[in-house]
């Protein structure tokens, strides 16, 4: 190829333009660069190969892993009213390119790895954020993770052995169940009520099996949308003391609640609760940034587990979230998200109720609507029909370690109002 300067002179453009063009051609394998000699046409040009993504489902997802693969692969469906993410248009202003650009041009250094605990400034901002929830902890108790799923994995690795019994709510987050089963733990299902876990059954299981951990979502439970009452929270912590188990409190949706709520971690004083949260849901699904607030005596073991698994965190992602927290942009984004969700939830609840889907009389909140279709509905046919039309519904059995809730569905309040979705649901629920 002509030299950079020669081609720039011939075309009347800057050398920078030619050099950039050559590098782009080299990145595509069309030309090759040889130090001291210049650029040459590649002997063999490999055209890009278009492959079907591994996650593209050939059939309707039947378990948590298949469902998640489908949700994160947009080519696998047209509509996902059962998804756990907010509508894309609701999130587009959360991290504007200008914010990312300013961060990259700023003083933050991305030439060094993040400390194993996480960057200090990020953990300090998290401590300030947590204090507003009356969770008063030191930054030294906070370990950053790649999302809440990674956080739960670290806790289990350090506190459990394969075969150990684990208390978990029924229904509860599907991926958490799959994660625990894959690691070889025994699940002990505790029914979830409108005000929290069923403490009578929990105590019976704790007395008989002496589990080490209990997984719960005390605020905006997934999938029911319920929030644990203060009375149940106090009793739950008392049972944890009596039967010597720890609690993993998953609070990934708590930031979107627009009213005060009690967290177990705020009552526990860092004794028996591992508080877990993430910015993936409320800020951006493109970010895998989460954290654990740990009792002090377990911090070192969790850091060791993190190092053995992923070495360290992402200084770039942690700095990005730090910037959003410091500038107040996160609070502004949450306020907008809450307004949109309140409006969408109200309309969705009314529309689905009119179709014939039943909801619990107790007030629920958050992104999800946990509804039950009428008894005459052929659920298998409904699932097959919606999948054939490119619609991804989430049946209740996927959230249940006992296989219950076959007639329940988790509806995403921001994604279930598409006319095509409502039409198929209306047709299925119409009395015969």
N, C-alpha and C positions, 0 to 999 in steps of 0.2 A: 504494500500500500504506500502511497506518497507519504512523506514525512508530515508531521503535524503542521509545521510552519509552511511547507510548500503547498499543502492542500488549503490551508487558511488563506494564503496569498492568492491562489488560483480562484477560490470561491468568493473572496472578499469578505470573509468572516473572521472572527477572533480565533486565535489558537486554542483558547479555552473551549470554545464551541466544538472544534474538531476533536480535541482530546477527550471531551466528555462523550462525544458520539462514538469514538473508537472504543472507549471503555464499555459503553452499552452494547456494542457489537461483540466485544470480547465476553461480556457476561452471558450472552446468548449462544456462545460457541461458534459464532460466524467468523470471527478473526481471532488470531492468537498474538500475544505480545511477547517479544523476545528482547530481553535486556540488552541494550547497546546496539540492537539491529533494527528495531521498529516493529510495525504491525504487518502481519501476513494473513492471507486468506486461509482459513482452516482447511485441512485436507478433507475432512468429513464433517458435514454440518448435520447435527442431530435435531430434527424438528421436535417441538414439544409434544409429548405423549399425553393424550387425554384419557384418563382412567376414571372409571366409576369409583367414587370414594368408598373406602372400606365400610364406613358407617351407613351407607345407603341401604335401607331395609328392603328385603325382597318380600317380606310379609309383615303383617301387623305385629308391632312389638308386644311381647308377652311377659317381659320382666323389666326390672329397673334399668339394667344395662342397655337393653334394646331401646327402651324409651329415651334414655339420655342421648344415645347415639343419634336417634331420630331428631330430637329437639335441637341439638347443636349442629345438625346438617340441614341447612335450609332447602337443599335440593330434594329432600325426602318427603316433603309435605308442602301444601299450599297455605294451610292455616293450622295453628296450634292452640286451640282454646284450652287445652290442658297443660300448657307450658308453665314453668315456674319463673319465667322472666317477664319483665315489664315490656309493653309495646316499644318498638324501636324508636318511634317518633317522640316518645316521652323522655328518652335518654340522650337525645342527640346534642343537647346544650349542656350536659353535665360536665363534659371535658372538651371544650372548644379547642381547635388546633392552636389558637393563640396562646392558651395556657400552657400547652405542651411545649410550644416553641420558646416561650419565655423561660421555662424551666431548663431547657437544654442550653439556652444561651446564658443562664445564670451562673451562680457560683458553685452549685452542687457539683461534686466530683464524681464522675462515672468511670474513672480509671481504676477504682479500687472496689473490692467486694463489700457487700453489706456485712456488718457484724452478725455473729450467729444469733444473738438475741433479736436483732433488727436495728435499724438506724436509731440513734438516741433521740433525735428530734421527732421522729415519727412516734416513738413510744411515749414521749412527753406529751405530744398532742393527743394521743389516745387516752392518757391518764386524765387530761383536762376534760375530754369528751365523756369519759366514764364518770367523772365526779359529778357531772350534771345529772346522771342517773342514780346518784348517791352510791356509786360503787367507788369507794376511796382506796386506791391502790398505788403502790410505787411503780414507776416505769420499769424497775428491775424485776417485777413480777409478770411483765408482758413479753411474750415470745411471738414474733411475727411468723406467719405461715402462708402457704399458697392456698388460701381459701379455708373454709370451715371443714371441708372433707379431709384435708391434710391435717388440720388441727386434731380432729377426732382420731385420726390414724396414729398420731404421735402419742396421744394420751393412752390409747389402747395398748400400744406397743410397750409402754413403760409400766402399766398397771395390771395387765392381764397376761394370761397364758392360754394357749389353745385348749379348748374344752371348758374354759371358765364360764359360769353363768352371767348373763348381763340382762338387767331390767331395761325394757324399752316400751314405749307407749304404743297402743293399738287403737287407731291407726297412727302412723308416724312417717317421717321422711323416708321414702323408698330407698334412696341410695345409701343411707345410713344402715338400713337393715342388710342390704346386699354386702356392704363393706364388712359388717360384723360377721355375717355368715361365711364370707370368703376367708376370713382370718381364723375360722374354726371355733368361734364362741357360740355358746348356747343361749338362744333368746328366750327371755321370760316375759311374755306380753302382759302389759298392765293396761286395762281399758282406760281410754281418755274420755272424760266427761266434760260438760260445758265449763266447769270451773277448775279443771285440772285433772291429774291422774286419780284413779280410784284408789284411795289410800288403804282401804280395807284389804283389797286384793294385793296391793303392793306390800303391805306388812306381812301378809300370809306367805308370799313368795320369798320375802327377805328372811323370814324366820326359818323357812324350810331349806332354802338353797344358799344362804349367806353370800349373795353376789357382791362383787367389788365395785361395780359401776351401775348407775342409772342414767339413761339418756332422756332428756326432756326438752321441750320448747315451751317455756313459761309465757312468752309473749308472742301473739299472733302465730299460734300453732299451725304447722303444716301437716295435714291439709285442712283442718276444720276451722281455722281462724279464731279459735278460742284463746283466752288469756287466763292463766292460773290466778285464782283469787288470793288475796293476802292470807286468809285463814288457812287455805290448803298449803300455801308456801311455808308458813310457820310449822305446820304439822309435818310436812315432808322433810324439813331440815331436822326436826326432832327424831323422825324415824331413821334418818341417815346416821345420827349420833348413836341411837339405840342399837342399830344393827351393823354399824361400822362399814358403811359403803359411801362412795364418793358420787357426786352428781355432775354430769356434763350438761351445762345449760347452754343450749344452742339459741343464739339471739340474732340470727342473720336478717330477720325481717323487722326487728324491733324499732329501727330508725324511722320506719314509715308510719308508726303509730303517732297520731296527733293529740294524744292525751297522756297523762301520767299513768304509769303501771309499775308494779313492784317486780323487781328482778330478785331471784334467789341470791345472786351474788351480793346484792346490797344488804341482805339480812345476815349473811354468813360470816362476814369479816375474814375472808380468805382461809377458811378452815376445811370445808368439805366440797366446795363448788369450784369446778373448772369452768370458767365463763368463756364461751367461744363466740366469735362474731366475724363478719366479713363485709367487704365493700363491693363484692361482686353483684349482689342483687340490687342494692339501692343506688349505687354510683355508676357502675359499668360492668357488663358481663365480659368485657374484654380484659378486665383486671382480675388477676388471681391474687388478691391481697386480703389476708385474714389475720387473726391473732387469737392467742390464748391468754387469759388472766389466770395464773396458777397459784395455788397455795405455795408459799415461799420454799418449803422443803422439797418440792418436786421440780423446781425450775431447772436445776442443773441436769437432771435426768432427761427432761424434755428437750433441752438444747442439744444434748448428746445425740438423742434420737434424730433430731433435725439434721445435724451435721452428717450422720451416717446415711441419711436418706437423700438430702439435696445439697449438702455442704453449707449453704447459707441462703439468705433471701435475695430479693431483687432490689438493689439500691435505686434503680430507675423507677420502678413501680411505687416503692415506699415513699420516695421523694415527691412523686406526683400526687399521691394521696395527702401527704403532709402539706403540700402547697394548697390543695383544695380546702383542707381543714383550716389552715391558718388565715386564709383570705376571707373566710366566711361563705365561700361559694357553695360549700356542701349544705349549709343551712338553707340557703336560698333555693338550691335544687330540691331539697327535701320538701320545702313548703309548696313548691309547684307540683311536685309528685303527689303530695297528699291531696291537693285540691282536685287534680285530675282523677285520682283514684276514688275520692269520695263521690264525685259525679258519676263516674263509670260504674262504680259498685251499685249505686242506687238504681241506675237504669237497668243494669244486668239482672239484679235481684228481681225487679218488677217484671222484666221480660221473661225470665226463666220460670217464675212463679205462674205467670199467665199461661205458659205452655203446659203446666201441670207438674213441674218439678218441685218437690217439697224441701223446705229448709227448716232447721231447728228453730223453735220459737225464741230461744235465748239470743241476745244480741251478739253477733260476731263481727269481726273487722278484718282489714288487711286486703291482700291481693286475691285471696281465694274464696270461692263460694263452694261449700260442701253440700251438694244436693242429692236427693234420692228420686229416681224416676218411678212412675207408677208401677204397680205389680204386674199389669198386663203387658208391659214392654218386654220385648225379646231383646235382652241386653246383648247377646252374642251377635244378633243380626244388626243391631244399632252400631256396634263397634266395627263390624265388617263393612257396613254401608258407608260410614263416615270415613274409614280408611281408604275405601275405594275412591272416594271423592277428594282425597288428599287432605283430610282433616284428622288431626291427631287428638283424640280424646284420651282422658286418663281415668280408667276405671278404679273404683275404690279398693278392689282386691290387691292392687299393686302397692297400696300403702299399709296393708294389714299382714303382720306376721302369722296370723291365724287363718288367712284367706277369707276373712269376713268382708262385709260391705260391697257385695257383688252388685247391688243396685245403686250404689252411690258413685258420684263422679266429682272430681275436683275441677271446677271451672275457674279460669283466669278472668277476673272481672274486666280486665282491659282488652281481652282478646276473644271474648265469646259472643260479641254482638254482631258479628258478620252475618248478613242476611242468609248466606248459604248454610251457616252453622245452625241458626235459629230455625230455618226451614226444615232441615233434616231432623232436628230434635222435635219440632212440632209434629211432623209426620209420624215419628216413632211413638210419641206420647199420646197421639189422638186415640180415643176409645174406639175399639173395634165394634 
